[in-house]
Amino acid sequence: MERPNAPSHKASPSVVRYGVVGGLGAIGSADVLLKTVRAAQYCKPPGGVDIAFEQRHFDDGPGIAAEAYDPLRRKFYVYNVLKDMQGKVENAMVPCFLSHTFLAEITPEISFNVVDIFDALLARIRRDYPEVRKIGVLTSSYVRASGIFEQRFGEPEATQDGSLATAGGLEVIYPDATLQRDALMQAIYGPSGIKSGHHGGECLQLLLEACDDLVSQGAEIIVPGLSEIPVLMESLQPLVPVPLLDSNLIYAEYALGVDRERENRNFKLGVLGGVGPAATVDFMRKVVSLTRAERDQDHLKMVVEQNPQIPDRTANLIGKGEDPSIPMLATCQRLEADGANAIAIPCNTAHAFVARIQPYIGIPIINMLTAVVDHIAAMQTPVTRVGLLATSGTVTSRVYHDIIEASGRETLVPDARCQTQVMEAIYGHHGVKAGHTTGECSEHLQAAISHLLARGADVIILGCTELPLIELDAALRERVALLDPAEILAQRCVALAQAEA
């Protein structure tokens, strides 16, 4: 599946757009923004960098300095700001260590890359301090209690030859509990602290006391885990006998050089539904049943727009019905905006319109018809004649004919009388779209299958996604392979998700 070139209304791909989530500490966020702007001058992509800074009023109150701080409001703030950036940036920065303790809950719901501050720090430690084994950390009491530094720095990381990487497996050291409370937290959150606008004097002395304690414990480098501390780098570093990392600058430089593709993101399938409604539900059930899973979290993420108001595809193809192209495109664009990696359309006839809309979206539409023909080619018994039972719109459009015949096979369709029966089985008062799966619709479909068998069909495509919902005699099913395009599409979607993983 090749992605088409982006249409002219999209932003130039050579300009990389960044968003910085502010408001989580105004001073620290502003420092990250300033250092990002400066860093962009010497490590920007060829087309340039756009940087958007989003800061809204957000006040956590004094409780943020406590180990028992509740980050719920902050979590919703970060999620809402990132969600509003969707479609406007390719990369976002969250310059707040506390927010990175819960960021993994948010990033699966965001369709662009959120740069990980711990990845940035580990990359710098690997590069500049490969022999270091003990790092001192200056962070909030809540972040300290969360254990995230131990989780991200303490786990050994294997290299390609099986040995341990130089970063990972690090010992994390914090200030003495009393200094944590009375020195470090006061230096940031106290009345003479950085958050109150003080950049020297008492707050500098308190930070120095915390640093000295880390050095006495054997810290070889010190990592600020609060975005406010690097604001005092020029004053603090000359007083500390070990390297003090500028975590804000490291974060900015890493973000500007980070891979633009989304990394380690869960695959999300977009489903253009409602064409028809029952077929959409059936398709989702098939995706679930075909996924190997031992728990809920092993299943595919799906975002579905069930839009039965999309005009009837057959009515447009065989008559003067309204064109469904724009409603289909709008639905696909909403699925893309919601973070889908690819789109499935569980409707055979709708594929007659896919070529029109694919150039205007940046993610692929998985072609159900191509998947069906690929499935036929992989069958053990050679197939030369393919029977097709579908809406008159699908038959008239020849979307199946063209793909089947390009594969060197013949397409067989019912004669006019039998095609009328197929349409009755789908659209009739007692048809499947009216909610029926037995009786008259079953009789019509069985007659059409027998008709194609008599003409020499080796396999038969049930080329309307509602047709497989109709009950058939077991003896008839044994006579010929009846292909369910929705099931084949579901198989293709599951395989794509596994390949992405």
Beta strands, then each sheet from edge to edge (+ up, - down):
strand 1: 16-21
strand 2: 49-54
strand 3: 91-93
strand 4: 113-115
strand 5: 134-139
strand 6: 171-173
strand 7: 221-225
strand 8: 268-273
strand 9: 301-306
strand 10: 342-344
strand 11: 365-366
strand 12: 385-389
strand 13: 410-412
strand 14: 459-462
strand 15: 481-483
sheet 1: 2+ 1+ 3+ 4+
sheet 2: 6+ 5+ 7+
sheet 3: 9+ 8+ 10+ 11+
sheet 4: 13+ 12+ 14+ 15+
end
